Amino acid sequence: MSTRLRVILALVVLSPLMHAQTPPKPAPKMTPKSLTPTQVHQSAIVIDTHADTPQRFVDENFDLADPLGRGNLNLDSIHKGNLGAEFFSIWVDPVQNKGRFAGRTFDLIDAVKQQVAKHPDQIKFVTSPEGIEQAHREHKFAALMGIEGGHSIEDSIPLLRQYYALGVRYMTLTWSNSTSWADSSGDIDDKSVPHNKEGLTEFGKDVVYEMNRLGMMVDISHVSDHTFYRTLVITRAPVIASHSDARALCDAPRNMTDDMLRAVANSGGPNSKGGVIDVNYYSAFVSQAYRDADKAQQPEVDKAVADLKAKYKADGKEAPQAEIDKLKRTFADRIPRPPLSMLIDHIDHIAKVAGVDHVGLGSDFDGVDGQLPEGLDSPADLPKITAALMARGYSAEDCRKILGGNLLRVFREVEAVSKELQAENRPRITDKQPFDKPQK
Ligand SMILES: [Zn+2]
């Protein structure tokens, strides 16, 4: 036997042993780089947690099949950008609708349902994570609803329950106005507005508890810092910020400090996987430079609006809101739009501070007068976000989490907590509630 043959034989005999000693090599996996950004985006269930389009449905008779016009969201752009689900914002202007918050809330809820009824082949009304996935399988756009502003419940837990029954699946505890039970970041420095010491009153705590019990996501966008922390102490389910950015990058009172971002990531019970912060695309929350410029021209805007109103008043008329908005838009258009990369900076910052499992998308489309980063005008532009994230090294899996996976996880957990609380059968509700009569 030649020496060479002996070596080969020895290797053949020894090779199984050698294999036993070295750990098996991991199977070659599909590296994110092998998928293009387009493939990743198309494979994701893309979920947006905030669009104000219902205002257009009601006030402008806008239909989702219409061209965009001055708006941001329609069926065409939804299909182009593979938007899988939208939480339509049910927002009631507290000044214009004084005395009929619930009435306007119902108008907006009805308008969302009318859109679904008009386009059953393209839109599916859903109220659960499974519903979103089912719509995705049917190649339909999933429509959901979230209430923006606790004033919609008119201090009534029964009304809150009825909104849930109609399909509302999140509520921001406040909009820019404080309620009798929760404080807003929008008027926290206004001494003429009554605020409460603890951020949430006893009734406010009951509202949060009842939302947990129903399975309605608690949304902390817009609340004051104090209300935020008070809510996080008592909530049994993880919370969401449906449309907020990072205060470290743009100092808006409605954006969140790093400490708050971490707190959302740690929200919920001891076994919780934590909540999610969905980034807002509004330029004045994204870019400090834009925000400063916007603030600087505010007195000029106020004067122009006052002049317009005076002009109409002289003819005995009221200035139409559309015209006021148009005027404001001409001022906004003077400020250069921030680049899209600045929005990606917010996603990146939140992913680094709170974790990639705790960031998502909350556009605020149709709610910010078109003041959006460059090249981001409708859902049709969403693939650009995926491409930008991948260019920064985010894996396909991480992108899918950010695009909607994280929100689905939180939504599922909120439902699981709801089941637990309902099984406990000990609602911690104040004596205002019908089923909390004193025990005899
Ligand atoms: Zn908002």
Residues whose N, C-alpha, C, O or C-beta is under 5 A from the ligand:
A	BS01	ZN	none
